[in-house]
């Protein structure tokens, strides 16, 4: 599958801050039962890399992406772990250059027209708009669609059950990122059934 096909199939990318490895695996299984095709595990905790490896091994069929990949060194780590997709909240030239030569798909974070242009210069036409609602949300994406008709976006940051469908309806949005279905209180209390239902709702077209 191409990156575009993977993200279209994902629809909503659950953004997970991993706690312990076992609970992250159980979380991933609940998301998959709810119909989700992918999970983004951010490199924000000491257990993140172990969680990524465990979910890849124990939840077959789920696309495991690494999020908050901020440096070339972190990119190298996730490549070594066999990750197929990495995302960043922003992008330096060093990170973009490393990602352009890395054996995985990469979605750089952008927050302005200039950053979109820089991503395009490095060969990336699918970008993560972050923090999406702070930057203007739907209005920002509509504005970027004019000068950059070839760019697709994955808006993340501030999306929730009340607004994510409006984002997905935009022609230049390929998927969106959110964490409402993986909220800490749900995970900490093992509410896997509730997580599964929230995932199912997020993937529903209605």
Secondary structure as GFF3:
##gff-version 3
##sequence-region A 1 206
A	DSSP	alpha_helix	3	10	.	.	.	ID=ss1
A	DSSP	beta_strand	12	16	.	.	.	ID=ss2
A	DSSP	alpha_helix	21	33	.	.	.	ID=ss3
A	DSSP	beta_strand	38	42	.	.	.	ID=ss4
A	DSSP	alpha_helix	48	58	.	.	.	ID=ss5
A	DSSP	beta_strand	63	67	.	.	.	ID=ss6
A	DSSP	alpha_helix	72	80	.	.	.	ID=ss7
A	DSSP	beta_strand	85	87	.	.	.	ID=ss8
A	DSSP	alpha_helix	93	100	.	.	.	ID=ss9
A	DSSP	beta_strand	105	110	.	.	.	ID=ss10
A	DSSP	alpha_helix	113	121	.	.	.	ID=ss11
A	DSSP	beta_strand	126	129	.	.	.	ID=ss12
A	DSSP	alpha_helix	137	147	.	.	.	ID=ss13
A	DSSP	beta_strand	152	156	.	.	.	ID=ss14
A	DSSP	alpha_helix	164	168	.	.	.	ID=ss15
A	DSSP	beta_strand	173	178	.	.	.	ID=ss16
A	DSSP	three_ten_helix	180	182	.	.	.	ID=ss17
A	DSSP	alpha_helix	184	188	.	.	.	ID=ss18
A	DSSP	alpha_helix	192	203	.	.	.	ID=ss19
###
